[in-house]
Amino acid sequence: MKELVVISGKGGTGKTVITASFAALAQNKVMADCDVDAADLHLVLQPRVKEAHVFKSGKTAQLDMRA
């Protein structure tokens, strides 16, 4: 198995397009778009989702107004 990771960089530089291009060439691929702001890889690849799971984080942020 080979692994390709595209990380970091200024927004709008084409990371998603480059990743989608490599994905289009790969066979038997597993893709994960872990962008916290805008996970848009699905817009380019239009994947068939095999499974979906509910995600719940561990904690909720609280404001401390005692400052």
PDB file of N, CA, C and O in Angstrom:
ATOM      1  N   MET A   1       0.833  -1.164   0.000  1.00  0.00           N
ATOM      2  CA  MET A   1       0.000   0.000   0.000  1.00  0.00           C
ATOM      3  C   MET A   1       0.886   1.239   0.000  1.00  0.00           C
ATOM      4  O   MET A   1       1.880   1.298   0.724  1.00  0.00           O
ATOM      5  N   LYS A   2       0.532   2.209  -0.798  1.00  0.00           N
ATOM      6  CA  LYS A   2       1.244   3.479  -0.824  1.00  0.00           C
ATOM      7  C   LYS A   2       0.342   4.540  -0.220  1.00  0.00           C
ATOM      8  O   LYS A   2      -0.882   4.459  -0.316  1.00  0.00           O
ATOM      9  N   GLU A   3       0.953   5.529   0.399  1.00  0.00           N
ATOM     10  CA  GLU A   3       0.193   6.584   1.053  1.00  0.00           C
ATOM     11  C   GLU A   3       0.673   7.932   0.543  1.00  0.00           C
ATOM     12  O   GLU A   3       1.876   8.186   0.479  1.00  0.00           O
ATOM     13  N   LEU A   4      -0.260   8.787   0.182  1.00  0.00           N
ATOM     14  CA  LEU A   4       0.055  10.141  -0.255  1.00  0.00           C
ATOM     15  C   LEU A   4      -0.706  11.102   0.642  1.00  0.00           C
ATOM     16  O   LEU A   4      -1.921  10.982   0.799  1.00  0.00           O
ATOM     17  N   VAL A   5       0.005  12.056   1.230  1.00  0.00           N
ATOM     18  CA  VAL A   5      -0.616  13.025   2.124  1.00  0.00           C
ATOM     19  C   VAL A   5      -0.300  14.414   1.609  1.00  0.00           C
ATOM     20  O   VAL A   5       0.862  14.739   1.362  1.00  0.00           O
ATOM     21  N   VAL A   6      -1.324  15.236   1.446  1.00  0.00           N
ATOM     22  CA  VAL A   6      -1.153  16.629   1.039  1.00  0.00           C
ATOM     23  C   VAL A   6      -1.555  17.483   2.230  1.00  0.00           C
ATOM     24  O   VAL A   6      -2.709  17.449   2.659  1.00  0.00           O
ATOM     25  N   ILE A   7      -0.612  18.247   2.765  1.00  0.00           N
ATOM     26  CA  ILE A   7      -0.902  19.032   3.964  1.00  0.00           C
ATOM     27  C   ILE A   7      -0.491  20.485   3.772  1.00  0.00           C
ATOM     28  O   ILE A   7       0.357  20.812   2.943  1.00  0.00           O
ATOM     29  N   SER A   8      -1.115  21.335   4.559  1.00  0.00           N
ATOM     30  CA  SER A   8      -0.744  22.728   4.714  1.00  0.00           C
ATOM     31  C   SER A   8      -0.797  23.513   3.406  1.00  0.00           C
ATOM     32  O   SER A   8      -1.156  22.990   2.351  1.00  0.00           O
ATOM     33  N   GLY A   9      -0.438  24.747   3.511  1.00  0.00           N
ATOM     34  CA  GLY A   9      -0.436  25.627   2.348  1.00  0.00           C
ATOM     35  C   GLY A   9      -1.570  26.632   2.392  1.00  0.00           C
ATOM     36  O   GLY A   9      -2.602  26.405   3.025  1.00  0.00           O
ATOM     37  N   LYS A  10      -1.364  27.729   1.720  1.00  0.00           N
ATOM     38  CA  LYS A  10      -2.352  28.790   1.659  1.00  0.00           C
ATOM     39  C   LYS A  10      -3.596  28.311   0.920  1.00  0.00           C
ATOM     40  O   LYS A  10      -3.499  27.529  -0.026  1.00  0.00           O
ATOM     41  N   GLY A  11      -4.750  28.776   1.347  1.00  0.00           N
ATOM     42  CA  GLY A  11      -5.995  28.425   0.675  1.00  0.00           C
ATOM     43  C   GLY A  11      -5.998  28.895  -0.769  1.00  0.00           C
ATOM     44  O   GLY A  11      -5.466  29.959  -1.085  1.00  0.00           O
ATOM     45  N   GLY A  12      -6.596  28.101  -1.640  1.00  0.00           N
ATOM     46  CA  GLY A  12      -6.697  28.482  -3.049  1.00  0.00           C
ATOM     47  C   GLY A  12      -5.485  28.148  -3.888  1.00  0.00           C
ATOM     48  O   GLY A  12      -5.376  28.607  -5.025  1.00  0.00           O
ATOM     49  N   THR A  13      -4.567  27.354  -3.350  1.00  0.00           N
ATOM     50  CA  THR A  13      -3.359  27.018  -4.113  1.00  0.00           C
ATOM     51  C   THR A  13      -3.521  25.769  -4.966  1.00  0.00           C
ATOM     52  O   THR A  13      -2.639  25.449  -5.762  1.00  0.00           O
ATOM     53  N   GLY A  14      -4.637  25.059  -4.812  1.00  0.00           N
ATOM     54  CA  GLY A  14      -4.885  23.898  -5.658  1.00  0.00           C
ATOM     55  C   GLY A  14      -4.631  22.556  -5.004  1.00  0.00           C
ATOM     56  O   GLY A  14      -4.511  21.549  -5.703  1.00  0.00           O
ATOM     57  N   LYS A  15      -4.545  22.511  -3.687  1.00  0.00           N
ATOM     58  CA  LYS A  15      -4.287  21.233  -3.006  1.00  0.00           C
ATOM     59  C   LYS A  15      -5.378  20.210  -3.309  1.00  0.00           C
ATOM     60  O   LYS A  15      -5.079  19.042  -3.555  1.00  0.00           O
ATOM     61  N   THR A  16      -6.629  20.636  -3.292  1.00  0.00           N
ATOM     62  CA  THR A  16      -7.738  19.717  -3.556  1.00  0.00           C
ATOM     63  C   THR A  16      -7.706  19.234  -4.999  1.00  0.00           C
ATOM     64  O   THR A  16      -7.956  18.057  -5.259  1.00  0.00           O
ATOM     65  N   VAL A  17      -7.407  20.111  -5.931  1.00  0.00           N
ATOM     66  CA  VAL A  17      -7.352  19.723  -7.351  1.00  0.00           C
ATOM     67  C   VAL A  17      -6.234  18.720  -7.597  1.00  0.00           C
ATOM     68  O   VAL A  17      -6.434  17.731  -8.302  1.00  0.00           O
ATOM     69  N   ILE A  18      -5.070  18.964  -7.029  1.00  0.00           N
ATOM     70  CA  ILE A  18      -3.946  18.023  -7.189  1.00  0.00           C
ATOM     71  C   ILE A  18      -4.292  16.675  -6.572  1.00  0.00           C
ATOM     72  O   ILE A  18      -4.038  15.631  -7.172  1.00  0.00           O
ATOM     73  N   THR A  19      -4.874  16.696  -5.367  1.00  0.00           N
ATOM     74  CA  THR A  19      -5.261  15.463  -4.697  1.00  0.00           C
ATOM     75  C   THR A  19      -6.293  14.701  -5.515  1.00  0.00           C
ATOM     76  O   THR A  19      -6.189  13.483  -5.657  1.00  0.00           O
ATOM     77  N   ALA A  20      -7.281  15.394  -6.052  1.00  0.00           N
ATOM     78  CA  ALA A  20      -8.313  14.754  -6.877  1.00  0.00           C
ATOM     79  C   ALA A  20      -7.714  14.167  -8.137  1.00  0.00           C
ATOM     80  O   ALA A  20      -8.158  13.116  -8.596  1.00  0.00           O
ATOM     81  N   SER A  21      -6.714  14.824  -8.706  1.00  0.00           N
ATOM     82  CA  SER A  21      -6.055  14.308  -9.912  1.00  0.00           C
ATOM     83  C   SER A  21      -5.342  12.993  -9.622  1.00  0.00           C
ATOM     84  O   SER A  21      -5.454  12.041 -10.394  1.00  0.00           O
ATOM     85  N   PHE A  22      -4.615  12.938  -8.521  1.00  0.00           N
ATOM     86  CA  PHE A  22      -3.971  11.679  -8.135  1.00  0.00           C
ATOM     87  C   PHE A  22      -5.012  10.607  -7.833  1.00  0.00           C
ATOM     88  O   PHE A  22      -4.831   9.446  -8.199  1.00  0.00           O
ATOM     89  N   ALA A  23      -6.088  10.985  -7.175  1.00  0.00           N
ATOM     90  CA  ALA A  23      -7.144  10.025  -6.830  1.00  0.00           C
ATOM     91  C   ALA A  23      -7.790   9.445  -8.080  1.00  0.00           C
ATOM     92  O   ALA A  23      -8.136   8.264  -8.110  1.00  0.00           O
ATOM     93  N   ALA A  24      -7.955  10.263  -9.107  1.00  0.00           N
ATOM     94  CA  ALA A  24      -8.559   9.784 -10.350  1.00  0.00           C
ATOM     95  C   ALA A  24      -7.686   8.724 -11.021  1.00  0.00           C
ATOM     96  O   ALA A  24      -8.195   7.856 -11.730  1.00  0.00           O
ATOM     97  N   LEU A  25      -6.390   8.793 -10.800  1.00  0.00           N
ATOM     98  CA  LEU A  25      -5.463   7.828 -11.398  1.00  0.00           C
ATOM     99  C   LEU A  25      -5.330   6.543 -10.577  1.00  0.00           C
ATOM    100  O   LEU A  25      -4.960   5.499 -11.115  1.00  0.00           O
ATOM    101  N   ALA A  26      -5.626   6.612  -9.295  1.00  0.00           N
ATOM    102  CA  ALA A  26      -5.416   5.473  -8.393  1.00  0.00           C
ATOM    103  C   ALA A  26      -6.548   4.454  -8.508  1.00  0.00           C
ATOM    104  O   ALA A  26      -7.692   4.802  -8.804  1.00  0.00           O
ATOM    105  N   GLN A  27      -6.203   3.196  -8.269  1.00  0.00           N
ATOM    106  CA  GLN A  27      -7.192   2.127  -8.227  1.00  0.00           C
ATOM    107  C   GLN A  27      -7.324   1.655  -6.783  1.00  0.00           C
ATOM    108  O   GLN A  27      -6.362   1.726  -6.017  1.00  0.00           O
ATOM    109  N   ASN A  28      -8.505   1.176  -6.407  1.00  0.00           N
ATOM    110  CA  ASN A  28      -8.747   0.665  -5.047  1.00  0.00           C
ATOM    111  C   ASN A  28      -8.290   1.660  -3.987  1.00  0.00           C
ATOM    112  O   ASN A  28      -7.547   1.304  -3.072  1.00  0.00           O
ATOM    113  N   LYS A  29      -8.728   2.886  -4.113  1.00  0.00           N
ATOM    114  CA  LYS A  29      -8.263   3.942  -3.216  1.00  0.00           C
ATOM    115  C   LYS A  29      -9.193   4.132  -2.025  1.00  0.00           C
ATOM    116  O   LYS A  29     -10.379   3.805  -2.072  1.00  0.00           O
ATOM    117  N   VAL A  30      -8.622   4.667  -0.967  1.00  0.00           N
ATOM    118  CA  VAL A  30      -9.371   5.117   0.207  1.00  0.00           C
ATOM    119  C   VAL A  30      -9.000   6.579   0.381  1.00  0.00           C
ATOM    120  O   VAL A  30      -7.822   6.911   0.508  1.00  0.00           O
ATOM    121  N   MET A  31      -9.990   7.448   0.388  1.00  0.00           N
ATOM    122  CA  MET A  31      -9.742   8.888   0.464  1.00  0.00           C
ATOM    123  C   MET A  31     -10.300   9.436   1.771  1.00  0.00           C
ATOM    124  O   MET A  31     -11.345   8.987   2.242  1.00  0.00           O
ATOM    125  N   ALA A  32      -9.603  10.405   2.355  1.00  0.00           N
ATOM    126  CA  ALA A  32     -10.098  11.100   3.540  1.00  0.00           C
ATOM    127  C   ALA A  32      -9.750  12.574   3.395  1.00  0.00           C
ATOM    128  O   ALA A  32      -8.572  12.932   3.386  1.00  0.00           O
ATOM    129  N   ASP A  33     -10.750  13.424   3.281  1.00  0.00           N
ATOM    130  CA  ASP A  33     -10.537  14.867   3.220  1.00  0.00           C
ATOM    131  C   ASP A  33     -10.724  15.400   4.628  1.00  0.00           C
ATOM    132  O   ASP A  33     -11.852  15.524   5.105  1.00  0.00           O
ATOM    133  N   CYS A  34      -9.628  15.713   5.292  1.00  0.00           N
ATOM    134  CA  CYS A  34      -9.666  16.101   6.708  1.00  0.00           C
ATOM    135  C   CYS A  34      -9.534  17.609   6.897  1.00  0.00           C
ATOM    136  O   CYS A  34      -9.115  18.059   7.963  1.00  0.00           O
ATOM    137  N   ASP A  35      -9.878  18.384   5.897  1.00  0.00           N
ATOM    138  CA  ASP A  35      -9.834  19.838   5.999  1.00  0.00           C
ATOM    139  C   ASP A  35     -10.883  20.286   7.012  1.00  0.00           C
ATOM    140  O   ASP A  35     -12.064  19.972   6.859  1.00  0.00           O
ATOM    141  N   VAL A  36     -10.468  21.012   8.038  1.00  0.00           N
ATOM    142  CA  VAL A  36     -11.404  21.400   9.093  1.00  0.00           C
ATOM    143  C   VAL A  36     -12.315  22.547   8.677  1.00  0.00           C
ATOM    144  O   VAL A  36     -13.388  22.715   9.257  1.00  0.00           O
ATOM    145  N   ASP A  37     -11.917  23.335   7.693  1.00  0.00           N
ATOM    146  CA  ASP A  37     -12.722  24.484   7.272  1.00  0.00           C
ATOM    147  C   ASP A  37     -13.631  24.164   6.098  1.00  0.00           C
ATOM    148  O   ASP A  37     -14.804  24.538   6.101  1.00  0.00           O
ATOM    149  N   ALA A  38     -13.107  23.482   5.105  1.00  0.00           N
ATOM    150  CA  ALA A  38     -13.893  23.227   3.899  1.00  0.00           C
ATOM    151  C   ALA A  38     -13.419  21.938   3.235  1.00  0.00           C
ATOM    152  O   ALA A  38     -12.566  21.966   2.349  1.00  0.00           O
ATOM    153  N   ALA A  39     -13.968  20.825   3.663  1.00  0.00           N
ATOM    154  CA  ALA A  39     -13.629  19.531   3.063  1.00  0.00           C
ATOM    155  C   ALA A  39     -14.401  19.406   1.754  1.00  0.00           C
ATOM    156  O   ALA A  39     -15.560  18.991   1.751  1.00  0.00           O
ATOM    157  N   ASP A  40     -13.760  19.764   0.641  1.00  0.00           N
ATOM    158  CA  ASP A  40     -14.442  19.870  -0.649  1.00  0.00           C
ATOM    159  C   ASP A  40     -14.066  18.797  -1.664  1.00  0.00           C
ATOM    160  O   ASP A  40     -14.515  18.854  -2.809  1.00  0.00           O
ATOM    161  N   LEU A  41     -13.262  17.832  -1.274  1.00  0.00           N
ATOM    162  CA  LEU A  41     -12.812  16.818  -2.227  1.00  0.00           C
ATOM    163  C   LEU A  41     -13.981  16.053  -2.832  1.00  0.00           C
ATOM    164  O   LEU A  41     -13.912  15.628  -3.985  1.00  0.00           O
ATOM    165  N   HIS A  42     -15.050  15.876  -2.067  1.00  0.00           N
ATOM    166  CA  HIS A  42     -16.224  15.156  -2.574  1.00  0.00           C
ATOM    167  C   HIS A  42     -16.890  15.899  -3.739  1.00  0.00           C
ATOM    168  O   HIS A  42     -17.554  15.273  -4.565  1.00  0.00           O
ATOM    169  N   LEU A  43     -16.722  17.210  -3.813  1.00  0.00           N
ATOM    170  CA  LEU A  43     -17.316  17.976  -4.918  1.00  0.00           C
ATOM    171  C   LEU A  43     -16.656  17.638  -6.251  1.00  0.00           C
ATOM    172  O   LEU A  43     -17.304  17.660  -7.297  1.00  0.00           O
ATOM    173  N   VAL A  44     -15.367  17.325  -6.202  1.00  0.00           N
ATOM    174  CA  VAL A  44     -14.621  17.011  -7.424  1.00  0.00           C
ATOM    175  C   VAL A  44     -14.767  15.542  -7.804  1.00  0.00           C
ATOM    176  O   VAL A  44     -14.923  15.219  -8.981  1.00  0.00           O
ATOM    177  N   LEU A  45     -14.716  14.647  -6.810  1.00  0.00           N
ATOM    178  CA  LEU A  45     -14.689  13.212  -7.090  1.00  0.00           C
ATOM    179  C   LEU A  45     -16.069  12.562  -7.166  1.00  0.00           C
ATOM    180  O   LEU A  45     -16.210  11.507  -7.785  1.00  0.00           O
ATOM    181  N   GLN A  46     -17.080  13.156  -6.559  1.00  0.00           N
ATOM    182  CA  GLN A  46     -18.433  12.599  -6.510  1.00  0.00           C
ATOM    183  C   GLN A  46     -18.399  11.108  -6.128  1.00  0.00           C
ATOM    184  O   GLN A  46     -18.791  10.251  -6.920  1.00  0.00           O
ATOM    185  N   PRO A  47     -17.930  10.812  -4.919  1.00  0.00           N
ATOM    186  CA  PRO A  47     -17.766   9.407  -4.510  1.00  0.00           C
ATOM    187  C   PRO A  47     -19.084   8.727  -4.166  1.00  0.00           C
ATOM    188  O   PRO A  47     -20.102   9.379  -3.935  1.00  0.00           O
ATOM    189  N   ARG A  48     -19.036   7.406  -4.138  1.00  0.00           N
ATOM    190  CA  ARG A  48     -20.153   6.590  -3.670  1.00  0.00           C
ATOM    191  C   ARG A  48     -19.841   6.241  -2.217  1.00  0.00           C
ATOM    192  O   ARG A  48     -18.861   5.549  -1.940  1.00  0.00           O
ATOM    193  N   VAL A  49     -20.657   6.710  -1.305  1.00  0.00           N
ATOM    194  CA  VAL A  49     -20.419   6.490   0.125  1.00  0.00           C
ATOM    195  C   VAL A  49     -20.879   5.085   0.488  1.00  0.00           C
ATOM    196  O   VAL A  49     -22.027   4.717   0.240  1.00  0.00           O
ATOM    197  N   LYS A  50     -19.978   4.301   1.077  1.00  0.00           N
ATOM    198  CA  LYS A  50     -20.308   2.938   1.488  1.00  0.00           C
ATOM    199  C   LYS A  50     -20.869   2.904   2.896  1.00  0.00           C
ATOM    200  O   LYS A  50     -21.755   2.099   3.181  1.00  0.00           O
ATOM    201  N   GLU A  51     -20.373   3.762   3.791  1.00  0.00           N
ATOM    202  CA  GLU A  51     -20.806   3.818   5.184  1.00  0.00           C
ATOM    203  C   GLU A  51     -20.792   5.257   5.655  1.00  0.00           C
ATOM    204  O   GLU A  51     -19.993   6.064   5.180  1.00  0.00           O
ATOM    205  N   ALA A  52     -21.661   5.577   6.571  1.00  0.00           N
ATOM    206  CA  ALA A  52     -21.645   6.889   7.224  1.00  0.00           C
ATOM    207  C   ALA A  52     -21.886   6.671   8.714  1.00  0.00           C
ATOM    208  O   ALA A  52     -22.654   5.795   9.111  1.00  0.00           O
ATOM    209  N   HIS A  53     -21.223   7.478   9.526  1.00  0.00           N
ATOM    210  CA  HIS A  53     -21.345   7.360  10.976  1.00  0.00           C
ATOM    211  C   HIS A  53     -21.546   8.745  11.568  1.00  0.00           C
ATOM    212  O   HIS A  53     -21.015   9.728  11.051  1.00  0.00           O
ATOM    213  N   VAL A  54     -22.307   8.825  12.645  1.00  0.00           N
ATOM    214  CA  VAL A  54     -22.495  10.076  13.355  1.00  0.00           C
ATOM    215  C   VAL A  54     -21.213  10.397  14.121  1.00  0.00           C
ATOM    216  O   VAL A  54     -20.632   9.516  14.754  1.00  0.00           O
ATOM    217  N   PHE A  55     -20.776  11.641  14.065  1.00  0.00           N
ATOM    218  CA  PHE A  55     -19.586  12.061  14.798  1.00  0.00           C
ATOM    219  C   PHE A  55     -20.003  12.973  15.937  1.00  0.00           C
ATOM    220  O   PHE A  55     -20.752  13.928  15.732  1.00  0.00           O
ATOM    221  N   LYS A  56     -19.519  12.682  17.138  1.00  0.00           N
ATOM    222  CA  LYS A  56     -19.738  13.542  18.299  1.00  0.00           C
ATOM    223  C   LYS A  56     -18.383  13.799  18.926  1.00  0.00           C
ATOM    224  O   LYS A  56     -17.648  12.863  19.241  1.00  0.00           O
ATOM    225  N   SER A  57     -18.057  15.060  19.104  1.00  0.00           N
ATOM    226  CA  SER A  57     -16.770  15.376  19.735  1.00  0.00           C
ATOM    227  C   SER A  57     -16.878  15.212  21.244  1.00  0.00           C
ATOM    228  O   SER A  57     -17.970  15.046  21.787  1.00  0.00           O
ATOM    229  N   GLY A  58     -15.757  15.260  21.897  1.00  0.00           N
ATOM    230  CA  GLY A  58     -15.737  15.009  23.327  1.00  0.00           C
ATOM    231  C   GLY A  58     -16.216  16.166  24.174  1.00  0.00           C
ATOM    232  O   GLY A  58     -16.852  15.940  25.203  1.00  0.00           O
ATOM    233  N   LYS A  59     -15.937  17.395  23.783  1.00  0.00           N
ATOM    234  CA  LYS A  59     -16.260  18.529  24.642  1.00  0.00           C
ATOM    235  C   LYS A  59     -16.830  19.679  23.822  1.00  0.00           C
ATOM    236  O   LYS A  59     -16.577  19.794  22.622  1.00  0.00           O
ATOM    237  N   THR A  60     -17.608  20.530  24.494  1.00  0.00           N
ATOM    238  CA  THR A  60     -18.154  21.738  23.891  1.00  0.00           C
ATOM    239  C   THR A  60     -17.442  22.941  24.495  1.00  0.00           C
ATOM    240  O   THR A  60     -17.227  22.993  25.706  1.00  0.00           O
ATOM    241  N   ALA A  61     -17.077  23.902  23.664  1.00  0.00           N
ATOM    242  CA  ALA A  61     -16.384  25.096  24.146  1.00  0.00           C
ATOM    243  C   ALA A  61     -17.295  25.912  25.050  1.00  0.00           C
ATOM    244  O   ALA A  61     -18.498  26.005  24.804  1.00  0.00           O
ATOM    245  N   GLN A  62     -16.730  26.501  26.090  1.00  0.00           N
ATOM    246  CA  GLN A  62     -17.462  27.338  27.024  1.00  0.00           C
ATOM    247  C   GLN A  62     -16.756  28.692  27.135  1.00  0.00           C
ATOM    248  O   GLN A  62     -15.526  28.746  27.147  1.00  0.00           O
ATOM    249  N   LEU A  63     -17.519  29.783  27.215  1.00  0.00           N
ATOM    250  CA  LEU A  63     -16.938  31.109  27.424  1.00  0.00           C
ATOM    251  C   LEU A  63     -16.813  31.380  28.917  1.00  0.00           C
ATOM    252  O   LEU A  63     -17.752  31.151  29.680  1.00  0.00           O
ATOM    253  N   ASP A  64     -15.653  31.867  29.324  1.00  0.00           N
ATOM    254  CA  ASP A  64     -15.451  32.238  30.724  1.00  0.00           C
ATOM    255  C   ASP A  64     -15.518  33.765  30.796  1.00  0.00           C
ATOM    256  O   ASP A  64     -14.559  34.441  30.423  1.00  0.00           O
ATOM    257  N   MET A  65     -16.627  34.309  31.268  1.00  0.00           N
ATOM    258  CA  MET A  65     -16.869  35.747  31.282  1.00  0.00           C
ATOM    259  C   MET A  65     -16.347  36.417  32.558  1.00  0.00           C
ATOM    260  O   MET A  65     -16.659  37.583  32.801  1.00  0.00           O
ATOM    261  N   ARG A  66     -15.564  35.712  33.373  1.00  0.00           N
ATOM    262  CA  ARG A  66     -15.060  36.254  34.640  1.00  0.00           C
ATOM    263  C   ARG A  66     -13.801  37.107  34.470  1.00  0.00           C
ATOM    264  O   ARG A  66     -13.148  37.402  35.471  1.00  0.00           O
ATOM    265  N   ALA A  67     -13.445  37.500  33.311  1.00  0.00           N
ATOM    266  CA  ALA A  67     -12.189  38.236  33.069  1.00  0.00           C
ATOM    267  C   ALA A  67     -12.228  39.665  33.499  1.00  0.00           C
ATOM    268  O   ALA A  67     -11.238  40.382  33.348  1.00  0.00           O
TER     269      ALA A  67
END
